[in-house]
Amino acid sequence: MNQENELVIEHTHAAGHVHRDDEGSKMAMWLFLFTELLLFGGMFLLYASYRFLYADGFKVAAAEMNTFIGAVNTIILLTSSLSVALSILALQKGQKKLCIGMLIFTIVCGLGFLVNKYFEWTHEISNGIYPGGPALEGFSNGEILYFGLYYIMTGLHGLHVIVGMAFIIFIMVFIIRDKVTSTNFQKLENAGLYWHLVDIIWIFLFPLFYLLH
């Protein structure tokens, strides 16, 4: 009779147990981030090649960029990296409200970045500086290549910012519903890793397009 009770208890525990492969989840996320690095790494190599071939044109085009907005966006993203890291630390300590607050702040930073980028792009487009734009007719090949790469690379990065924000909002809903907790925070860590990647890519884009004159 005791043996039957033990079997029932073991069966109940087995039925209630939910398998979690945290290490596998983290490894999958790292592999995904590696493919993202390969994508942007290829673009950085393309940028370096064209810059070597058209050094003068790139210098002239870079002088047209708004370094102040670029610097502000850099500060915004670095701050957001700190807030997303603090959100993970807060959740690990069981501070759910603080975690959610930090994630909301991260999303606000992402929105601030995109708003600044919108105004920057709007200003450039209004001046005819865009692929196929009228202002490029009098530009050298180097300047045209520079702005082509600028729109492609910063545009792709902006898309990653939007995806990162959606990822964070998705995880935040899980936290509110207690599906991501202090003992099960791998999904939040993965969202944090993705957001850090977005920030790191911008750290390379900022000097390439705004500082190297």
DALINNOR-V815271 format. One record per residue. N is the residue number from 1. RES is the residue in three letters. OMEGA is omega in radians with two decimals (none if undefined). NEAR is the number of other C-alpha atoms within 8 Angstrom. D_LAST is the distance of its C-alpha to the last C-alpha in whole Angstrom. Layout:
BEGIN
[[N/RES/OMEGA/NEAR/D_LAST] [N/RES/OMEGA/NEAR/D_LAST]]
END
This chain:
BEGIN
[[1/MET/3.09/4/83] [2/ASN/-3.13/5/81] [3/GLN/3.11/6/79] [4/GLU/3.11/7/79] [5/ASN/3.13/8/77] [6/GLU/3.13/8/75] [7/LEU/3.11/8/74] [8/VAL/3.13/8/73] [9/ILE/3.14/8/71] [10/GLU/3.13/8/69] [11/HIS/3.13/8/69] [12/THR/3.11/8/68] [13/HIS/-3.12/8/65] [14/ALA/-3.14/7/64] [15/ALA/-3.11/6/64] [16/GLY/-3.09/6/62] [17/HIS/3.09/6/59] [18/VAL/-3.08/4/56] [19/HIS/3.08/4/54] [20/ARG/3.11/4/50] [21/ASP/-3.08/6/48] [22/ASP/-3.13/7/45] [23/GLU/3.11/6/44] [24/GLY/3.12/7/44] [25/SER/3.13/9/42] [26/LYS/3.12/10/40] [27/MET/3.12/8/39] [28/ALA/3.14/8/39] [29/MET/3.12/9/36] [30/TRP/3.11/8/34] [31/LEU/3.10/8/35] [32/PHE/3.12/8/34] [33/LEU/3.11/10/30] [34/PHE/3.10/8/30] [35/THR/3.09/8/30] [36/GLU/3.10/8/27] [37/LEU/3.09/8/25] [38/LEU/3.13/8/26] [39/LEU/-3.12/8/25] [40/PHE/3.09/10/22] [41/GLY/3.09/8/21] [42/GLY/3.12/8/22] [43/MET/3.10/9/19] [44/PHE/3.09/8/17] [45/LEU/3.11/8/18] [46/LEU/3.10/8/18] [47/TYR/-3.11/9/14] [48/ALA/-3.14/8/14] [49/SER/-3.13/8/16] [50/TYR/3.12/11/14] [51/ARG/3.10/10/11] [52/PHE/-3.10/7/13] [53/LEU/-3.06/6/15] [54/TYR/-3.05/10/12] [55/ALA/-3.10/10/9] [56/ASP/3.14/7/9] [57/GLY/3.12/12/10] [58/PHE/3.13/13/8] [59/LYS/3.14/10/5] [60/VAL/-3.13/10/7] [61/ALA/-3.12/11/8] [62/ALA/3.14/13/6] [63/ALA/3.13/8/6] [64/GLU/-3.05/6/10] [65/MET/3.11/8/10] [66/ASN/-3.08/8/12] [67/THR/-3.12/8/11] [68/PHE/3.12/6/15] [69/ILE/3.10/9/16] [70/GLY/3.13/10/14] [71/ALA/3.11/9/15] [72/VAL/3.12/8/19] [73/ASN/3.09/11/19] [74/THR/3.11/11/18] [75/ILE/3.14/8/21] [76/ILE/-3.10/12/23] [77/LEU/3.09/12/23] [78/LEU/3.09/9/23] [79/THR/-3.14/9/26] [80/SER/3.07/13/28] [81/SER/3.10/13/28] [82/LEU/-3.09/8/30] [83/SER/3.13/12/32] [84/VAL/3.07/13/33] [85/ALA/3.11/9/34] [86/LEU/3.12/10/36] [87/SER/3.11/14/38] [88/ILE/3.12/13/39] [89/LEU/3.14/9/40] [90/ALA/-3.13/12/42] [91/LEU/3.11/14/43] [92/GLN/3.13/11/44] [93/LYS/3.12/7/46] [94/GLY/-3.13/8/48] [95/GLN/-3.02/9/46] [96/LYS/-3.11/9/46] [97/LYS/3.11/6/45] [98/LEU/3.10/10/42] [99/CYS/-3.14/14/41] [100/ILE/3.10/12/41] [101/GLY/3.12/9/40] [102/MET/3.11/12/37] [103/LEU/3.08/14/36] [104/ILE/3.10/8/36] [105/PHE/3.11/10/34] [106/THR/3.13/12/31] [107/ILE/3.10/12/32] [108/VAL/3.08/8/31] [109/CYS/3.10/12/28] [110/GLY/3.09/14/27] [111/LEU/3.11/8/29] [112/GLY/3.10/10/26] [113/PHE/-3.10/11/23] [114/LEU/3.11/10/24] [115/VAL/3.09/8/25] [116/ASN/-3.13/10/22] [117/LYS/3.12/8/20] [118/TYR/-3.13/8/23] [119/PHE/3.12/8/22] [120/GLU/3.12/10/19] [121/TRP/-3.14/8/20] [122/THR/3.12/8/22] [123/HIS/-3.11/8/20] [124/GLU/-3.13/10/18] [125/ILE/3.12/10/21] [126/SER/3.10/7/23] [127/ASN/3.10/7/21] [128/GLY/-3.13/10/21] [129/ILE/3.07/12/18] [130/TYR/-3.10/12/20] [131/PRO/-3.10/8/21] [132/GLY/-3.11/5/23] [133/GLY/-3.10/10/23] [134/PRO/-3.10/7/24] [135/ALA/-3.08/10/20] [136/LEU/-3.11/12/19] [137/GLU/3.14/6/22] [138/GLY/-3.11/5/20] [139/PHE/3.08/9/16] [140/SER/3.11/7/16] [141/ASN/-3.14/8/17] [142/GLY/3.13/14/13] [143/GLU/3.13/12/12] [144/ILE/3.11/11/16] [145/LEU/3.13/9/15] [146/TYR/-3.09/12/12] [147/PHE/3.05/12/14] [148/GLY/3.10/10/17] [149/LEU/3.14/9/16] [150/TYR/-3.11/10/14] [151/TYR/-3.13/9/18] [152/ILE/-3.03/8/20] [153/MET/3.11/11/18] [154/THR/3.08/9/18] [155/GLY/3.10/9/21] [156/LEU/3.10/8/23] [157/HIS/3.10/11/22] [158/GLY/3.08/9/23] [159/LEU/3.10/8/26] [160/HIS/3.08/9/27] [161/VAL/3.13/12/26] [162/ILE/3.11/9/29] [163/VAL/3.13/8/31] [164/GLY/3.10/12/31] [165/MET/3.12/10/32] [166/ALA/3.11/8/35] [167/PHE/-3.13/9/36] [168/ILE/3.11/13/36] [169/ILE/3.12/10/38] [170/PHE/3.14/8/40] [171/ILE/3.13/12/41] [172/MET/3.08/10/41] [173/VAL/3.10/8/44] [174/PHE/3.13/10/46] [175/ILE/3.13/12/45] [176/ILE/-3.13/8/47] [177/ARG/3.12/7/50] [178/ASP/3.03/7/50] [179/LYS/2.98/8/49] [180/VAL/-3.01/14/46] [181/THR/-3.14/11/48] [182/SER/3.11/9/47] [183/THR/-3.12/6/49] [184/ASN/-3.00/8/47] [185/PHE/-3.09/12/44] [186/GLN/3.14/10/42] [187/LYS/3.10/9/41] [188/LEU/3.09/11/39] [189/GLU/3.12/9/37] [190/ASN/3.08/10/36] [191/ALA/3.11/12/35] [192/GLY/3.11/13/33] [193/LEU/3.14/8/32] [194/TYR/-3.13/10/30] [195/TRP/3.09/12/29] [196/HIS/3.10/9/27] [197/LEU/3.11/9/26] [198/VAL/-3.14/12/24] [199/ASP/-3.13/11/22] [200/ILE/3.12/8/21] [201/ILE/3.13/10/20] [202/TRP/3.13/10/18] [203/ILE/3.06/9/17] [204/PHE/-3.11/8/15] [205/LEU/-3.08/10/14] [206/PHE/3.14/12/12] [207/PRO/-3.09/9/9] [208/LEU/-3.06/8/9] [209/PHE/-3.05/10/9] [210/TYR/-3.00/13/8] [211/LEU/-3.06/9/6] [212/LEU/-3.14/8/4] [213/HIS/none/8/0]]
END
